[in-house]
Amino acid sequence: MMNSVSQMPQRRSSDRRGRTESTLPAESADNSANIPLGEALVAAGLIQREDLEGSLTRQTSSRRRLGELLIEMGLIDEDRLLPFLGRRLGLPGTRLREGMVDPAVVREIPRNIAERLCVLAMFRVHRTLTVAMADPQNLLQIDELERLTGCRVNPVLALRTTIEKLLPRCYEEDYRVDDVTAGIEENAVEVQSDVVRVDLDTVADQADGSPIISLVNYILVHAIRQGVSDIHIEAGRKHSSVRFRVDGQLREVLRPRSDFHAALVSRIKVMARMDIAEHRRPQDGRVHVIIEGKEIDLRASTLPTVLGEKMVLRVLDSSNISFRLADLGVPPLQLKLIEGMMHRPHGLVLVTGPTGSGKTTTLYSALELIKSVRTNIVTVEDPVEYSLELVNQVHAAQGSPITFASALRAILRQDPDVIMIGEIRDAETAEIAIQAALTGHLVLSTLHTNDSAGAITRLRDMGIAMYKISAALIGVVAQRLVRNACPKCKTNYYPTAEVLDRLSYQGDRRRQFVRGEGCPNCFDTGFRGRTGIYEVLSVTSELRDLMTPDLNSQDVRRWYQSKGGQLLIDQGVALAEKGITSPEEILRVAGVD
């Protein structure tokens, strides 16, 4: 009794990776007992004996594979057949959908070869390429694919008819990440509260999970692969929108149907232990996930809008963050000044800049310079973004029992040496911070000002007496993050005279600068990665003499430049001259008053 088109003698062979596999076709191999597939399906109670006999008669005339015939005749479905076949073969089996195929990876196997072998590249993890195959035990095919792609091939069983149906769509020119929801079933929505692991080294989770779970997994995995800092999921009238923030800029990557939006938000709420029944109030949550073997913290936040809840996920991937000032691009001169501030026994050090300019990372890096078992370091943050060894971190928030001000009062009773305040937001917090700096503590914090000079007048405007600011403040670091020109599409060009004028550029105006033209590596933005620019104001006795109640920031800025200090715009121009970024990017980030 034959269960497939071809039968060949069973033999075992070992490939160069040390795996021992059968060379039998997928549906005729049996790893547990020498019984044909049809008999095994009957024994497992998946089909009836009379159904098997009828399908075998039809197979003889059609020369089709038994499994495909059983599905076509409606005697079994893919969701039951594929796991059964996978167990017999010792391989994962998956029901292919567009949302499981990475558009950036599928073309690693040329279309003519994919059609000839009936295979489809699904996704890649490091140098391991997962490939859906109709014959996943064919070692000759696997070796051919590994030579072609230069990757280790991880074969996954899929039905030949499914691969043949999906393959042409995946090789169309307009096939991209926006299309991954096309294969999601309309009313198959299931939210599971106990799943927080997203691990696509195997495809079992996606094959067994609901479409919404698969879509959330897909979004998270691709966000991590692309170095995303924030994920925005927004409701719309015709469709939802999923946007990724990469290098400080948002770009749209998905447009799920609008009726999926509530299920998407609910799935993430469950993962983040939020109230899925609450839709009218903002909520915050946090979830720890494992994505492709990496541990990632996600900070979730919801905001009710007229069209539905907006969900934002802040991606906190400590493996991509360096807490060393030298690795953040701080120039040697500025680095020396910051290190000098951090080794002072007491005083106030401020880091200023807009939201998303890397202030918290700079503070964490500064703490790394001085933390030790001999130093009591306590932080109060809203929220705590990364966990640091040898640092006592306190979470504070408006409306909670622990606020910045109340936490600071408690910390001062804990015999601290160094205190880090996530942000000085109000006069009460500022007053306590100044008082702590004046009473023998080193205090670090952030402040929202445009430059280092503005920090002094900002504290004064919050109601702090200038004589207290003069006595407590020891330094201010202003910073911005500028995008690097993409190394894959970087090209030389001549900026316009207007751009150079706005930069007050004093160098050779006939020289070339660089910019990115846009390519797949940078998602057609022309930029990939970011570098910091820093303005470090060290408060000296001469500057303290200038700190009178009527001081303005322009006075401080002129004094700073008279002492050789570099403004943010000056450092940005230096980066552009080195070919790291473009003059237009410096204007966008640093700006000119």
C-alpha positions as CSV (number, residue, x, y, z in Angstrom):
1,M,0.0,0.0,0.0
2,M,1.6,3.2,-1.2
3,N,0.9,6.5,0.6
4,S,2.9,8.9,-1.7
5,V,3.9,9.2,-5.3
6,S,7.3,7.7,-4.9
7,Q,8.8,5.1,-2.5
8,M,12.5,4.7,-2.1
9,P,14.5,2.4,0.2
10,Q,14.9,3.8,3.7
11,R,18.5,4.7,4.5
12,R,20.1,6.8,7.1
13,S,22.9,9.3,6.4
14,S,24.8,11.9,8.4
15,D,25.5,15.4,7.1
16,R,28.3,17.7,8.0
17,R,26.5,19.1,11.0
18,G,26.4,15.7,12.6
19,R,22.6,15.3,12.1
20,T,21.3,11.8,11.3
21,E,18.3,12.1,9.1
22,S,16.1,9.9,6.8
23,T,16.2,10.6,3.1
24,L,12.6,9.5,2.7
25,P,10.0,11.9,1.3
26,A,8.2,13.8,4.0
27,E,4.9,11.8,4.0
28,S,6.4,8.3,3.7
29,A,9.0,8.5,6.5
30,D,8.2,7.0,9.8
31,N,10.5,7.6,12.7
32,S,8.7,5.4,15.2
33,A,7.4,2.4,13.4
34,N,7.4,1.0,9.9
35,I,3.7,1.7,9.3
36,P,2.4,3.7,6.3
37,L,1.0,7.2,6.9
38,G,-2.6,6.2,6.2
39,E,-2.5,3.4,8.7
40,A,-0.9,5.7,11.3
41,L,-3.6,8.3,10.8
42,V,-6.3,5.6,11.3
43,A,-4.5,4.3,14.4
44,A,-4.4,7.8,15.8
45,G,-8.1,8.3,15.2
46,L,-7.5,11.2,12.8
47,I,-9.4,9.6,9.9
48,Q,-11.7,6.6,9.4
49,R,-10.8,3.3,7.8
50,E,-13.3,3.7,5.0
51,D,-12.1,7.3,4.3
52,L,-8.5,5.9,4.0
53,E,-9.5,3.3,1.5
54,G,-11.4,5.8,-0.7
55,S,-8.5,8.3,-0.6
56,L,-6.0,5.6,-1.6
57,T,-8.1,4.6,-4.6
58,R,-8.2,8.2,-5.6
59,Q,-4.4,8.6,-5.0
60,T,-3.7,5.8,-7.4
61,S,-5.3,7.6,-10.3
62,S,-4.2,11.1,-9.4
63,R,-0.7,10.3,-8.2
64,R,-1.1,13.0,-5.5
65,R,0.4,12.9,-2.0
66,L,-1.9,11.3,0.5
67,G,-1.9,14.1,3.0
68,E,-2.8,16.7,0.4
69,L,-5.6,14.5,-0.9
70,L,-7.1,14.0,2.6
71,I,-7.1,17.8,3.1
72,E,-8.6,18.4,-0.3
73,M,-11.3,15.9,0.4
74,G,-12.1,17.5,3.7
75,L,-11.2,14.4,5.7
76,I,-8.6,16.2,7.8
77,D,-7.3,19.8,8.2
78,E,-3.8,21.2,8.1
79,D,-3.8,22.1,11.8
80,R,-4.2,18.4,12.7
81,L,-2.2,16.8,9.9
82,L,1.0,18.9,10.1
83,P,1.7,18.4,13.8
84,F,1.2,14.7,13.3
85,L,3.6,14.6,10.4
86,G,6.0,16.8,12.3
87,R,6.1,14.3,15.2
88,R,6.8,11.4,12.8
89,L,9.6,13.3,11.1
90,G,11.0,14.9,14.3
91,L,10.6,18.3,12.6
92,P,8.3,21.3,13.3
93,G,5.3,21.5,10.9
94,T,3.6,24.8,10.1
95,R,0.6,26.0,8.2
96,L,2.1,28.8,6.2
97,R,0.7,32.3,6.2
98,E,2.0,35.6,4.8
99,G,2.5,36.9,8.3
100,M,5.1,34.2,8.9
101,V,7.3,35.1,6.0
102,D,9.9,37.9,6.3
103,P,9.8,39.9,3.1
104,A,13.4,41.0,3.6
105,V,14.5,37.3,3.8
106,V,12.4,35.5,1.2
107,R,14.5,36.6,-1.8
108,E,17.7,35.0,-0.3
109,I,16.6,32.0,-2.3
110,P,16.1,32.9,-6.0
111,R,12.5,32.3,-7.2
112,N,13.5,29.7,-9.8
113,I,15.3,27.6,-7.2
114,A,12.4,28.1,-4.7
115,E,9.9,26.9,-7.3
116,R,12.1,23.9,-8.4
117,L,12.7,22.7,-4.8
118,C,9.3,23.8,-3.6
119,V,10.7,25.8,-0.7
120,L,10.2,29.2,0.9
121,A,12.5,31.2,3.1
122,M,10.6,32.3,6.2
123,F,13.0,34.2,8.5
124,R,16.6,34.3,9.6
125,V,18.0,34.3,13.2
126,H,21.7,35.3,13.0
127,R,23.1,32.8,10.5
128,T,20.3,30.3,10.7
129,L,17.7,30.4,7.9
130,T,14.4,28.8,8.6
131,V,12.9,27.4,5.4
132,A,9.5,25.9,4.7
133,M,10.0,22.7,2.6
134,A,7.7,20.2,1.1
135,D,10.4,17.6,1.6
136,P,12.3,18.7,4.7
137,Q,14.4,15.5,5.0
138,N,16.0,15.8,1.6
139,L,19.6,16.4,2.5
140,L,20.6,17.2,-1.1
141,Q,18.1,20.1,-1.1
142,I,19.3,21.3,2.3
143,D,23.0,21.2,1.2
144,E,22.1,23.1,-2.0
145,L,20.3,25.8,0.0
146,E,23.1,26.2,2.5
147,R,25.7,26.6,-0.3
148,L,23.4,29.2,-2.0
149,T,22.6,31.3,1.1
150,G,25.7,30.8,3.2
151,C,23.4,30.1,6.2
152,R,22.6,27.0,8.3
153,V,19.2,25.8,7.0
154,N,16.6,24.9,9.6
155,P,14.0,22.9,7.7
156,V,10.3,23.2,8.5
157,L,7.6,20.9,7.1
158,A,4.8,22.6,5.0
159,L,2.4,21.2,2.5
160,R,3.5,21.4,-1.1
161,T,0.2,22.9,-2.2
162,T,0.4,25.7,0.4
163,I,4.0,26.6,-0.6
164,E,3.0,26.6,-4.3
165,K,0.1,28.9,-3.5
166,L,2.0,31.4,-1.4
167,L,5.3,31.4,-3.3
168,P,4.2,33.7,-6.2
169,R,2.8,36.3,-3.8
170,C,6.1,36.4,-1.8
171,Y,8.2,37.2,-4.9
172,E,6.0,40.0,-6.2
173,E,7.7,43.4,-6.3
174,D,5.2,45.1,-4.0
175,Y,5.4,42.3,-1.3
176,R,6.6,44.0,1.9
177,V,5.9,44.1,5.6
178,D,2.7,46.0,5.2
179,D,1.1,42.8,3.8
180,V,1.6,40.4,6.6
181,T,-1.9,40.7,7.9
182,A,-3.5,39.6,4.6
183,G,-3.7,35.9,5.6
184,I,-5.1,36.5,9.1
185,E,-8.5,35.0,9.5
186,E,-11.3,37.5,10.2
187,N,-12.9,36.1,13.4
188,A,-10.2,34.0,14.9
189,V,-9.2,36.1,17.9
190,E,-7.9,34.5,21.1
191,V,-6.0,36.2,23.9
192,Q,-3.9,34.1,26.2
193,S,-2.8,35.6,29.5
194,D,0.1,33.3,30.2
195,V,2.2,33.8,27.1
196,V,4.9,36.3,27.4
197,R,7.7,34.5,25.6
198,V,8.2,35.3,22.0
199,D,10.7,32.9,20.6
200,L,10.8,32.3,16.9
201,D,13.7,29.9,16.8
202,T,10.9,27.4,16.3
203,V,7.6,28.2,14.5
204,A,5.5,26.1,16.9
205,D,4.2,29.2,18.8
206,Q,3.0,30.9,15.6
207,A,1.5,27.7,14.1
208,D,-0.4,26.9,17.3
209,G,-1.3,30.5,18.4
210,S,-4.2,32.6,17.2
211,P,-3.7,35.1,14.4
212,I,-3.6,38.0,16.8
213,I,-0.9,36.4,18.9
214,S,1.0,35.7,15.8
215,L,0.7,39.3,14.6
216,V,1.8,40.7,18.0
217,N,4.8,38.3,17.9
218,Y,5.6,39.4,14.4
219,I,5.6,43.1,15.4
220,L,7.8,42.5,18.4
221,V,10.3,40.4,16.6
222,H,10.7,42.8,13.7
223,A,11.0,45.7,16.1
224,I,13.9,44.1,17.9
225,R,15.6,43.1,14.7
226,Q,15.4,46.7,13.4
227,G,16.6,48.4,16.6
228,V,13.3,50.1,17.3
229,S,13.0,52.3,20.4
230,D,9.2,52.7,20.4
231,I,6.2,50.9,18.9
232,H,3.1,52.9,18.2
233,I,-0.2,51.1,17.6
234,E,-2.9,53.6,16.7
235,A,-6.6,53.3,15.8
236,G,-8.0,54.7,12.5
237,R,-11.3,54.9,10.7
238,K,-10.3,52.6,7.8
239,H,-7.4,50.7,9.3
240,S,-5.1,50.7,12.3
241,S,-1.5,51.9,12.0
242,V,1.7,50.3,13.5
243,R,4.7,52.7,13.5
244,F,8.2,52.1,14.5
245,R,10.5,54.8,15.9
246,V,14.0,54.1,14.6
247,D,16.9,56.6,15.2
248,G,14.4,59.1,16.6
249,Q,12.1,59.0,13.5
250,L,8.7,57.3,13.1
251,R,7.9,55.3,10.1
252,E,4.8,53.2,9.3
253,V,5.3,49.5,8.9
254,L,1.9,47.9,9.1
255,R,-1.8,48.7,8.4
256,P,-3.9,46.0,10.1
257,R,-7.7,46.1,9.5
258,S,-9.5,48.5,11.9
259,D,-11.5,45.6,13.4
260,F,-8.2,44.0,14.6
261,H,-7.3,47.0,16.7
262,A,-9.2,46.2,19.9
263,A,-7.8,42.6,19.9
264,L,-4.2,43.9,19.3
265,V,-4.4,46.3,22.2
266,S,-6.1,43.7,24.5
267,R,-3.4,41.1,23.7
268,I,-0.7,43.6,24.8
269,K,-2.7,44.6,27.8
270,V,-2.8,41.0,29.0
271,M,0.9,40.6,28.5
272,A,1.6,43.8,30.5
273,R,-0.9,42.9,33.3
274,M,-3.2,45.8,32.5
275,D,-6.9,46.0,32.9
276,I,-8.4,44.9,29.6
277,A,-11.9,46.1,30.6
278,E,-10.7,49.7,31.2
279,H,-10.8,51.8,28.0
280,R,-11.5,55.3,29.2
281,R,-8.4,56.0,31.3
282,P,-4.7,55.9,30.5
283,Q,-2.9,52.9,31.8
284,D,0.8,51.9,32.3
285,G,2.3,48.4,32.4
286,R,5.4,46.5,31.9
287,V,6.2,43.1,30.5
288,H,9.4,41.0,30.2
289,V,9.6,39.0,27.0
290,I,12.2,36.7,25.4
291,I,12.6,37.4,21.7
292,E,14.9,35.2,19.7
293,G,16.8,34.3,22.9
294,K,17.2,37.9,24.0
295,E,15.6,39.2,27.2
296,I,13.7,42.5,26.5
297,D,11.7,44.8,28.8
298,L,8.7,46.5,27.2
299,R,7.1,49.5,28.9
300,A,3.4,49.7,27.8
301,S,1.2,52.8,27.9
302,T,-2.3,53.3,26.7
303,L,-4.1,56.6,25.8
304,P,-7.9,56.8,25.0
305,T,-8.6,58.6,21.7
306,V,-11.8,59.3,19.9
307,L,-11.2,56.3,17.5
308,G,-9.9,53.9,20.1
309,E,-7.0,53.3,22.5
310,K,-3.5,54.2,21.4
311,M,-0.9,51.8,22.6
312,V,2.8,52.7,22.8
313,L,5.5,50.2,23.7
314,R,8.9,51.5,24.8
315,V,11.5,48.9,23.9
316,L,14.2,48.6,26.6
317,D,16.9,46.3,25.2
318,S,19.9,46.5,27.5
319,S,22.0,44.4,25.1
320,N,22.0,47.4,22.6
321,I,22.8,50.0,25.3
322,S,26.3,50.9,26.4
323,F,26.6,52.6,29.8
324,R,30.1,53.9,29.1
325,L,30.5,57.6,28.4
326,A,33.3,56.9,25.9
327,D,31.0,54.6,23.9
328,L,28.4,57.3,23.7
329,G,30.5,59.6,21.5
330,V,31.5,62.1,24.2
331,P,34.7,63.9,22.9
332,P,37.8,63.5,25.1
333,L,37.8,67.1,26.4
334,Q,34.1,67.0,27.4
335,L,34.6,63.5,28.8
336,K,37.4,64.7,31.1
337,L,35.1,67.5,32.4
338,I,32.2,65.1,33.1
339,E,34.5,62.7,34.9
340,G,35.8,65.6,37.0
341,M,32.2,66.5,38.0
342,M,31.4,62.9,39.0
343,H,34.3,62.7,41.3
344,R,33.3,65.8,43.3
345,P,32.1,64.9,46.8
346,H,29.0,67.0,46.6
347,G,27.0,69.3,44.3
348,L,24.4,69.3,41.6
349,V,25.1,68.0,38.0
350,L,22.3,68.5,35.4
351,V,21.8,66.8,32.0
352,T,19.5,68.8,29.7
353,G,17.9,68.2,26.4
354,P,14.5,67.3,24.9
355,T,12.7,64.0,25.3
356,G,14.5,61.2,23.6
357,S,17.9,62.9,23.5
358,G,19.6,60.2,25.7
359,K,19.7,62.0,29.0
360,T,18.9,59.0,31.1
361,T,21.5,56.9,29.3
362,T,24.1,59.6,30.1
363,L,23.1,59.6,33.8
364,Y,23.3,55.8,34.0
365,S,26.8,56.0,32.3
366,A,27.9,58.6,34.8
367,L,26.8,56.3,37.7
368,E,28.8,53.5,36.1
369,L,31.9,55.7,36.6
370,I,31.5,56.0,40.4
371,K,29.5,53.0,41.7
372,S,31.2,50.7,44.1
373,V,30.5,48.7,47.2
374,R,31.8,51.7,49.2
375,T,29.3,54.1,47.8
376,N,25.5,54.3,48.6
377,I,23.8,55.3,45.4
378,V,20.0,55.7,45.3
379,T,17.9,56.8,42.3
380,V,14.3,57.9,42.1
381,E,12.9,57.5,38.5
382,D,9.6,57.6,36.7
383,P,9.9,54.8,35.5
384,V,13.0,52.8,36.2
385,E,14.2,52.0,32.7
386,Y,17.2,49.7,33.3
387,S,18.3,47.8,36.4
388,L,21.8,48.7,37.6
389,E,24.0,46.6,39.9
390,L,25.1,48.3,43.2
391,V,22.4,51.0,42.7
392,N,19.2,51.2,44.8
393,Q,16.5,52.3,42.3
394,V,13.1,53.7,43.4
395,H,10.1,54.0,41.1
396,A,8.1,57.2,41.6
397,A,5.1,58.6,39.7
398,Q,2.6,61.4,40.0
399,G,-0.6,60.2,41.7
400,S,1.1,57.3,43.4
401,P,2.1,57.1,47.1
402,I,5.7,57.7,46.1
403,T,6.4,61.0,44.3
404,F,9.8,62.5,43.5
405,A,9.6,64.9,46.4
406,S,8.4,62.3,49.0
407,A,11.0,59.8,47.7
408,L,13.8,62.3,48.0
409,R,12.9,63.1,51.6
410,A,13.0,59.3,52.4
411,I,16.3,58.9,50.5
412,L,17.9,61.6,52.6
413,R,17.2,59.5,55.7
414,Q,19.0,56.5,54.1
415,D,22.5,57.9,54.4
416,P,23.1,58.3,50.6
417,D,26.4,59.4,49.0
418,V,25.0,59.9,45.5
419,I,21.3,60.6,44.5
420,M,20.0,60.5,41.0
421,I,16.7,62.1,40.3
422,G,15.1,61.1,37.0
423,E,13.8,64.6,36.3
424,I,13.3,67.9,38.1
425,R,9.7,68.7,37.2
426,D,8.6,71.1,39.9
427,A,9.8,73.7,42.4
428,E,9.4,71.3,45.4
429,T,11.7,68.7,43.8
430,A,14.2,71.3,42.7
431,E,14.3,72.8,46.2
432,I,15.0,69.4,47.8
433,A,17.6,68.5,45.2
434,I,19.4,71.8,45.8
435,Q,19.3,71.3,49.6
436,A,20.7,67.8,49.2
437,A,23.6,69.1,47.1
438,L,24.3,71.7,49.7
439,T,24.4,69.2,52.5
440,G,27.1,67.0,51.3
441,H,25.5,64.8,48.6
442,L,26.3,64.4,44.9
443,V,23.0,64.9,43.1
444,L,22.4,64.1,39.4
445,S,19.3,65.0,37.5
446,T,17.8,66.0,34.2
447,L,16.1,69.2,33.1
448,H,14.3,70.2,30.0
449,T,16.2,73.2,28.5
450,N,17.6,73.9,25.1
451,D,21.2,74.2,26.1
452,S,23.5,74.2,29.1
453,A,23.2,78.0,29.8
454,G,19.4,77.7,30.0
455,A,19.6,75.4,33.0
456,I,20.7,78.1,35.4
457,T,17.8,80.5,34.5
458,R,15.4,77.6,34.4
459,L,16.1,76.8,38.1
460,R,15.8,80.5,38.9
461,D,12.4,80.6,37.2
462,M,11.3,77.6,39.2
463,G,11.7,79.8,42.4
464,I,15.2,78.7,43.5
465,A,17.3,81.6,44.9
466,M,20.3,82.4,42.7
467,Y,22.7,82.2,45.6
468,K,21.6,78.6,46.3
469,I,22.0,77.7,42.6
470,S,25.5,79.3,42.6
471,A,26.6,77.4,45.7
472,A,25.1,74.0,44.6
473,L,25.5,73.7,40.8
474,I,28.9,72.2,39.6
475,G,28.1,71.5,36.0
476,V,25.6,71.1,33.2
477,V,25.7,68.7,30.2
478,A,23.4,69.6,27.2
479,Q,23.0,66.9,24.6
480,R,21.3,65.9,21.4
481,L,21.4,62.7,19.2
482,V,22.1,63.1,15.5
483,R,21.5,60.4,12.9
484,N,24.5,58.9,11.2
485,A,24.6,58.8,7.4
486,C,23.9,55.2,6.3
487,P,27.2,53.5,5.5
488,K,25.5,51.4,2.7
489,C,24.3,54.4,0.6
490,K,26.6,57.2,1.8
491,T,27.5,59.6,-1.0
492,N,29.3,62.9,-1.3
493,Y,27.5,66.1,-2.2
494,Y,27.8,69.9,-1.9
495,P,25.3,71.5,0.5
496,T,23.6,74.7,-0.5
497,A,24.9,78.1,0.5
498,E,21.8,78.7,2.6
499,V,22.5,75.6,4.7
500,L,26.1,76.7,5.3
501,D,25.0,80.2,6.2
502,R,22.5,78.9,8.8
503,L,25.4,76.8,10.3
504,S,27.6,79.9,10.2
505,Y,30.2,77.6,8.6
506,Q,33.7,79.0,8.7
507,G,35.5,76.3,6.8
508,D,36.2,75.7,3.1
509,R,32.8,76.1,1.4
510,R,34.0,74.2,-1.7
511,R,34.5,71.0,0.3
512,Q,32.1,68.0,0.0
513,F,30.0,66.6,2.8
514,V,28.2,63.3,3.0
515,R,24.5,62.2,3.1
516,G,22.6,59.0,2.6
517,E,20.7,58.4,-0.7
518,G,18.3,55.9,0.9
519,C,18.5,52.1,0.6
520,P,16.9,49.0,2.1
521,N,19.5,49.0,4.9
522,C,18.2,52.4,6.2
523,F,14.6,51.9,5.1
524,D,15.1,54.7,2.5
525,T,15.9,57.3,5.1
526,G,19.6,57.8,4.3
527,F,20.4,57.4,8.0
528,R,21.4,54.4,10.2
529,G,22.3,54.7,13.9
530,R,22.9,57.8,16.0
531,T,25.7,59.7,17.7
532,G,25.6,62.2,20.6
533,I,26.7,65.8,20.5
534,Y,27.5,67.3,23.9
535,E,27.9,70.8,25.4
536,V,29.6,70.7,28.9
537,L,29.4,73.7,31.1
538,S,31.6,73.5,34.2
539,V,30.7,76.0,36.9
540,T,33.8,77.9,38.0
541,S,34.3,80.6,40.5
542,E,34.3,83.1,37.7
543,L,30.9,82.0,36.5
544,R,29.6,82.1,40.0
545,D,30.5,85.8,40.2
546,L,28.2,86.3,37.2
547,M,25.2,84.5,38.7
548,T,23.2,87.4,39.9
549,P,19.3,87.5,40.1
550,D,19.1,89.3,36.8
551,L,21.4,86.9,34.9
552,N,20.1,85.8,31.5
553,S,21.1,82.7,29.5
554,Q,22.7,84.7,26.7
555,D,25.2,86.1,29.3
556,V,26.1,82.6,30.3
557,R,26.4,81.5,26.7
558,R,28.8,84.4,25.8
559,W,30.9,83.6,28.9
560,Y,31.0,79.9,27.9
561,Q,32.2,80.6,24.4
562,S,34.8,83.2,25.6
563,K,36.4,80.3,27.6
564,G,36.6,78.1,24.5
565,G,33.5,76.1,25.1
566,Q,31.9,74.3,22.1
567,L,28.2,74.8,21.5
568,L,26.1,71.9,20.3
569,I,26.1,73.4,16.8
570,D,29.9,73.5,16.8
571,Q,30.2,69.8,17.7
572,G,27.6,68.9,15.1
573,V,29.5,70.7,12.4
574,A,32.7,68.8,13.4
575,L,30.8,65.5,13.0
576,A,29.6,66.6,9.5
577,E,33.2,67.5,8.5
578,K,34.3,64.0,9.6
579,G,31.7,62.5,7.3
580,I,29.6,61.0,10.1
581,T,26.4,63.0,9.4
582,S,25.0,65.7,7.1
583,P,24.8,69.4,7.6
584,E,21.0,69.3,7.2
585,E,20.8,66.8,10.1
586,I,22.8,69.1,12.3
587,L,20.4,72.0,11.6
588,R,17.4,69.7,12.3
589,V,18.7,68.5,15.7
590,A,20.8,71.4,17.1
591,G,19.0,74.3,15.5
592,V,20.0,77.9,15.4
593,D,18.3,80.6,17.4
